[in-house]
């Protein structure tokens, strides 16, 4: 295995509130361009492996399972307009970690609970469950250090009438919900396309796999 490069000198080439472009300059004269949501001082490329263990991701995403009295468990997905793809894409409840979440006892659970309420209308109660599956999943590590935590939440509802996108904020644009059974999720995983025949994000694939394999049930024990 080749040796790991030293931590780079960081030069910001372009920056906005939500995305920045950096030039990572290494001691051997090589350069690598990186897009990131982070300030230069917070780039993962500048941290060692011990610091990364305690690092928070940029965002949270959830495998949300709802259980009603008269139906089998369903996974909640929804269509959201994703500007880089130019279309509505089937996804899962997700959102960036806010400063208000960082100061809580459990930033990942706090931010995910809030995002679920905003994007689906489901307000988790004391007898519901939410837990972290993976603290930091990298989306496209050849381009960006952007990452998301993947959580699972299981909510018991009297019915599905409470599902709503009314809490959506900013530029978020949502389409219809998809409430999918295990067999329906397995079909999507098998075909590689959503019910509309479109492709979908990697994190949605990961969450659907978790649901289809019944791993969410182990979190209830």
Secondary structure, DSSP 8 states (H G I E B T S, - for coil): --------EEEEEEE-SS-EEEEEE-TTS-EEEEEESS-GGG-GGGS-HHHHHT---SEEEEEEEEEETTS--EEEEEEEEETTTTEEEEE-SEEE--HHHHTSS-HHHHHHHHHHHHHH-----TTSEEEEEEEEEES-TTTB--EEEEEEEEEEES-STT---TT--TT--EEEEEEE-HHHHHHHHHHTS-TTS----HHHHHHHHHHHTTHHHHTT-
